[in-house]
């Protein structure tokens, strides 16, 4: 049995307005066995592609290696854009040492609601995946039940958008509460390519430009939120 613990604490600043919420990085980030192009930071797997999308959108010319400089480049981008990272899984156990969400069991979640309360400028959660089992949106829905809260659908198009209303303090009952928007972005994993290829919008764009691919689709989608 492999105990898979998240290697990074949440990366949040006082003025953070958006929070990237995933599950866990691949086990090698917990064991320190990084690949040559991995960056020792949130979403540092070269094969996860999140930073490749961001790099493409903003033409950052990021480094992809184990250097301290590569880490700082990413931190500075997040700080400038008021974006934080707080994956929802603190730890889990695995029978097989891989990065599969479905392979996680005995899962311990982070208290995302407590972070939202501690950082009142956050108004948007960016899930790196949809509501499939053991995905970030799936766990967040489960987490909300502990507070008798639930997501309300705002837009059913891809990426799906929901919202949850955090209640104010008792003495502030005249207020409706604080609205947190959630955006379920298409996962950066290769497994999501099949679902992308089935989307009518992707088929339309592919027909208009045969060179258009799933990487381009994610760049187009992510550009609105990053």
SVG drawing of the C-alpha trace seen along z (x, -y; Angstrom):
<svg xmlns="http://www.w3.org/2000/svg" viewBox="-32 -43 50 46">
<polyline fill="none" stroke="black" stroke-width="0.4" points="0.0,0.0 1.4,-3.4 0.6,-6.4 0.3,-9.3 0.6,-12.6 0.4,-16.0 3.9,-17.5 2.9,-21.1 1.0,-23.4 -1.7,-25.7 -0.2,-28.6 -2.5,-31.6 -1.8,-35.3 -4.0,-37.9 -5.1,-39.4 -5.8,-36.0 -9.0,-36.0 -8.9,-32.7 -8.0,-29.3 -6.9,-26.4 -8.3,-23.2 -7.1,-19.7 -6.5,-16.5 -2.9,-15.2 0.2,-15.5 1.8,-12.2 3.4,-10.1 6.9,-10.9 6.5,-14.5 5.9,-13.0 8.9,-10.7 11.2,-13.2 11.9,-11.2 11.3,-13.9 11.7,-13.6 14.1,-15.8 11.4,-18.2 9.4,-18.2 9.2,-21.4 9.1,-20.9 5.9,-23.0 2.2,-22.8 1.2,-21.2 4.9,-20.7 4.5,-17.5 5.5,-18.3 2.9,-15.8 0.1,-17.4 0.2,-20.3 -1.5,-23.0 1.7,-25.2 2.0,-24.4 -1.4,-25.9 -0.6,-28.9 2.7,-29.3 1.1,-29.3 -1.6,-31.8 0.8,-34.3 3.9,-33.5 5.9,-33.2 8.8,-31.1 8.8,-29.1 11.6,-26.8 10.8,-23.1 13.4,-21.6 14.2,-21.0 15.7,-24.4 14.7,-27.0 14.3,-29.5 11.5,-27.4 9.6,-27.4 10.0,-31.2 8.7,-31.8 5.5,-30.1 5.1,-31.7 5.6,-35.1 3.0,-34.5 0.4,-33.4 1.1,-36.3 0.8,-38.8 -2.5,-37.3 -3.8,-36.9 -4.2,-33.2 -3.7,-30.6 -3.5,-26.8 -5.1,-24.7 -5.7,-21.1 -8.5,-19.4 -6.8,-16.1 -4.4,-16.1 -3.6,-12.4 -4.8,-9.0 -3.7,-5.4 -3.0,-3.5 -2.7,0.2 -0.9,-0.8 1.6,-3.7 0.2,-5.9 -1.7,-9.2 -5.1,-7.8 -7.9,-9.6 -10.0,-6.4 -7.1,-4.6 -7.3,-6.8 -8.8,-5.4 -8.9,-6.3 -8.9,-9.9 -8.3,-12.8 -9.6,-16.1 -8.4,-19.6 -10.9,-22.1 -11.4,-24.3 -14.2,-26.2 -11.9,-27.2 -9.5,-28.7 -12.3,-30.6 -13.2,-32.1 -9.6,-32.9 -9.0,-34.6 -12.1,-36.8 -10.9,-38.0 -11.3,-34.6 -14.4,-34.5 -13.6,-31.8 -12.5,-28.1 -11.0,-26.6 -11.4,-22.9 -8.9,-20.9 -11.6,-18.4 -15.3,-17.8 -17.6,-15.9 -16.3,-12.4 -15.7,-10.2 -12.7,-11.3 -12.2,-14.5 -11.9,-17.9 -15.5,-19.0 -16.7,-15.6 -14.8,-16.0 -15.9,-19.7 -19.5,-18.7 -18.9,-16.1 -17.1,-18.7 -20.0,-21.1 -22.4,-18.6 -20.5,-18.9 -21.7,-22.6 -25.2,-21.9 -24.2,-23.7 -24.5,-22.7 -23.5,-23.9 -26.1,-25.6 -25.8,-25.3 -25.1,-28.6 -24.1,-27.4 -24.3,-23.9 -22.0,-24.5 -18.4,-23.2 -16.7,-24.3 -19.7,-24.0 -20.1,-26.8 -21.7,-26.6 -21.9,-28.7 -22.2,-28.3 -23.3,-30.9 -21.3,-31.0 -23.5,-32.4 -22.4,-35.5 -22.1,-35.9 -25.3,-35.6 -25.4,-39.3 -25.2,-40.0 -28.4,-38.1 -29.5,-41.0 -26.8,-40.0 -27.3,-37.2 -23.9,-35.8 -20.7,-35.5 -21.0,-34.0 -18.2,-31.7 -18.2,-30.7 -16.8,-27.4 -15.5,-26.6 -15.0,-22.9 -12.2,-23.1 -11.5,-20.2 -8.7,-18.1 -5.2,-18.4 -4.7,-14.7 -4.5,-12.7 -7.5,-10.6 -9.7,-13.7 -8.8,-13.9 -11.5,-11.3 -14.3,-13.4 -13.0,-16.5 -13.1,-14.9 -16.8,-14.2 -17.8,-17.8 -19.8,-19.5 -17.7,-22.7 -14.5,-20.7 -15.8,-18.9 -16.9,-22.2 -13.5,-23.8 -11.7,-20.7 -13.7,-20.8 -12.9,-24.4 -9.2,-23.8 -7.9,-20.2 -4.8,-21.2 -6.8,-22.2 -6.2,-19.7 -7.1,-19.0 -4.2,-21.1 -5.5,-24.1 -9.0,-23.5 -7.8,-23.6 -5.7,-26.8 -8.9,-28.4 -10.9,-27.3 -8.3,-28.2 -7.5,-31.6 -10.7,-33.0 -9.7,-32.1 -6.0,-32.5"/>
</svg>
